[in-house]
Amino acid sequence: MKQQDLSVKVRENSGKGAARRIRLTGNFPAVFYGSKSEPFNLEVPSKEFGRILDSETGQSTLLNLTFEDGKTKERMAIIKDVQIDPVSEQLIHADFQELLMDQKMSATIPVKLTGKAMGVELGGTLQPIRRELTVSCLPKDLPNLIEVDVTELGIGQSVHIDDIELPAGVEVPHDVNFTVVVVLGKRGVEEEAVEGEGAEEAAEEAAEEATE
């Protein structure tokens, strides 16, 4: 995965008042959690961080943090949490977790479906069950996305996690061979949804029936 540089400031002040003052300057407060050091507070530029969130890799982006104080060494990190005001969409707070390049990390990666399923050509409906996968790997092996080719799927057929060829060095920890995507007949999900179940739960049940 491509790394993104982000310049941040180490801040001394904490509390709600200090946080409000930071946001008035176009920045927002964050906390950096080091692997071998105590957490410390940061001030992060909202515009630059917003561009990273809007990029293809989004919250899974690897960050190369540089510190404006000139004393703190650069750190590799991943975004562990982001708080955004639901009304103003203003960035409220973020948590960064340090990454060590020789230790495996866990991250949520988007699933990209490629090709046009044969079952769709015959009138079926392509139903994604998992739009994201949680992977474990070294930081250098972290992919931008996981591609799943659905071209050969007919009606009633599905792709399970064990069917997916993952990039080198990447694994998806799992106990059950869960469904990632399925092609349903025209009425498969609609009838279940009418009975009051959510679309995803209905698709999960239809997928299990289709693959038994």
C-alpha positions in Angstrom: 0.0 0.0 0.0 1.2 3.5 -0.8 2.2 5.6 2.1 0.9 9.1 2.7 3.0 11.8 4.4 1.3 13.9 7.1 2.9 16.7 9.0 1.7 17.1 12.6 2.4 19.1 15.7 3.0 17.7 19.2 0.7 19.7 21.6 1.1 20.2 25.3 -2.4 21.4 26.1 -5.4 19.1 26.4 -9.0 19.3 27.4 -12.2 20.5 25.7 -11.2 24.2 25.7 -7.9 23.5 24.0 -9.5 21.2 21.5 -12.0 23.9 20.5 -9.2 26.4 20.0 -7.3 24.0 17.8 -10.4 23.4 15.6 -10.8 27.2 15.1 -7.4 27.3 13.5 -8.3 24.7 10.8 -6.7 21.8 12.7 -8.1 19.1 15.0 -6.7 17.2 18.0 -5.5 13.6 17.9 -3.6 11.1 20.0 -0.6 9.0 18.9 -0.2 5.6 20.6 3.3 4.4 20.4 4.3 0.8 20.5 7.1 1.4 23.0 6.3 4.8 24.4 3.5 6.6 26.3 0.7 8.2 24.2 1.1 11.9 23.3 -1.2 14.6 21.9 -1.1 15.9 18.4 -2.5 18.7 16.3 -3.4 17.6 12.8 -4.3 19.8 9.8 -7.9 19.1 8.8 -7.6 19.8 5.1 -4.7 17.4 4.5 -6.1 14.7 6.7 -9.5 15.0 4.9 -7.8 14.4 1.6 -6.4 11.2 3.0 -9.8 10.0 4.2 -11.3 10.8 0.8 -8.6 8.8 -1.0 -9.0 5.2 -2.3 -7.4 3.7 0.8 -9.3 6.0 3.2 -9.0 5.0 6.9 -6.7 2.1 6.0 -4.0 4.5 4.6 -0.5 4.0 6.0 0.7 7.3 7.4 4.3 8.6 7.5 4.0 11.1 10.3 6.5 13.9 10.4 6.7 16.2 13.4 7.1 20.0 13.1 9.0 20.3 16.3 12.1 18.9 14.6 12.9 16.7 17.6 10.5 13.8 17.2 11.5 11.2 14.7 9.2 10.2 11.9 6.8 7.5 12.8 4.7 5.1 10.7 1.1 4.8 11.8 -2.4 3.7 10.9 -5.6 5.4 11.7 -7.4 3.5 14.5 -10.4 5.8 15.0 -11.8 9.0 13.6 -14.6 11.1 15.0 -16.5 13.4 12.6 -19.4 15.7 13.5 -22.5 14.2 11.7 -24.0 17.7 11.0 -21.0 19.9 10.1 -18.8 17.1 9.0 -16.0 18.7 10.9 -13.2 16.5 12.0 -13.4 16.2 15.8 -10.7 13.8 16.9 -8.5 10.9 15.7 -6.3 8.1 17.2 -3.1 7.0 15.5 -1.4 3.7 16.2 2.3 3.3 15.6 3.3 0.5 13.2 6.6 -1.4 13.4 7.6 -2.6 9.9 8.7 -6.0 11.2 5.5 -6.8 13.1 2.1 -7.9 11.6 -0.8 -5.5 11.7 -4.5 -5.8 11.3 -6.5 -3.6 9.0 -9.9 -3.5 7.2 -9.6 -3.5 3.4 -12.3 -2.9 0.9 -13.5 -5.6 -1.5 -13.6 -4.8 -5.2 -15.8 -7.0 -7.4 -14.5 -7.4 -11.0 -16.1 -8.8 -14.1 -19.8 -9.4 -14.9 -21.3 -12.5 -13.4 -22.8 -15.0 -15.9 -25.8 -15.3 -13.5 -26.5 -11.6 -13.9 -26.6 -12.0 -17.6 -29.4 -14.6 -17.0 -31.4 -12.3 -14.8 -29.9 -12.9 -11.4 -28.8 -10.3 -8.9 -25.2 -9.9 -7.7 -25.3 -9.6 -3.9 -22.2 -8.5 -2.0 -22.2 -10.0 1.5 -18.8 -8.6 2.7 -17.8 -5.2 1.3 -14.7 -5.2 3.5 -12.3 -7.8 4.8 -10.1 -7.7 7.9 -6.5 -8.7 6.9 -3.3 -9.5 8.8 0.1 -8.8 7.3 3.3 -6.8 7.6 2.8 -3.1 6.8 4.8 -3.4 3.6 2.4 -6.1 2.3 -0.9 -4.2 3.1 -3.0 -4.1 -0.1 -5.1 -1.2 -1.2 -8.1 -3.5 -1.8 -8.9 -7.2 -2.3 -10.2 -8.0 -5.8 -12.7 -10.8 -6.4 -13.5 -11.9 -9.9 -17.2 -12.8 -10.2 -17.2 -13.5 -14.0 -17.9 -17.3 -13.7 -20.7 -17.1 -11.1 -24.0 -18.5 -12.2 -27.3 -18.1 -10.4 -27.1 -19.7 -6.9 -23.3 -19.7 -6.9 -21.1 -17.8 -4.5 -17.5 -17.0 -3.6 -16.3 -17.9 -0.1 -13.3 -16.5 1.6 -11.3 -19.8 1.0 -11.9 -19.3 -2.8 -10.1 -16.0 -2.9 -6.4 -15.9 -3.8 -5.0 -13.3 -1.4 -1.9 -11.2 -2.2 1.5 -12.6 -1.0 2.0 -12.2 2.7 -1.7 -11.4 3.4 -4.1 -13.5 5.3 -7.7 -13.2 6.5 -8.1 -14.8 9.9 -11.3 -16.8 10.0 -12.9 -19.9 11.6 -15.8 -20.2 9.2 -15.5 -20.3 5.4 -17.9 -17.3 5.1 -19.6 -16.0 1.9 -18.2 -12.9 0.3 -20.5 -12.5 -2.7 -23.4 -14.5 -4.2 -25.6 -14.4 -7.3 -29.3 -14.7 -6.4 -32.4 -15.3 -8.5 -34.7 -12.4 -9.0 -37.0 -13.2 -6.1 -34.3 -14.5 -3.6 -33.7 -11.5 -1.5 -36.9 -9.6 -2.2 -39.2 -12.2 -0.6 -37.0 -12.5 2.5 -36.8 -8.7 2.9 -40.6 -8.5 2.7 -40.8 -10.8 5.7 -39.0 -8.1 7.8 -35.4 -9.1 7.7 -32.6 -6.7 6.7 -31.2 -7.0 3.2 -27.8 -8.3 4.2 -29.3 -11.0 6.6 -31.6 -12.1 3.9 -28.8 -12.3 1.4 -26.7 -14.3 3.9 -29.5 -16.9 4.3 -30.2 -17.1 0.6 -26.4 -17.6 0.0 -26.3 -20.4 2.5 -29.3 -22.1 0.9 -27.8 -21.7 -2.6 -24.4 -23.2 -1.6 -25.6 -26.2 0.5 
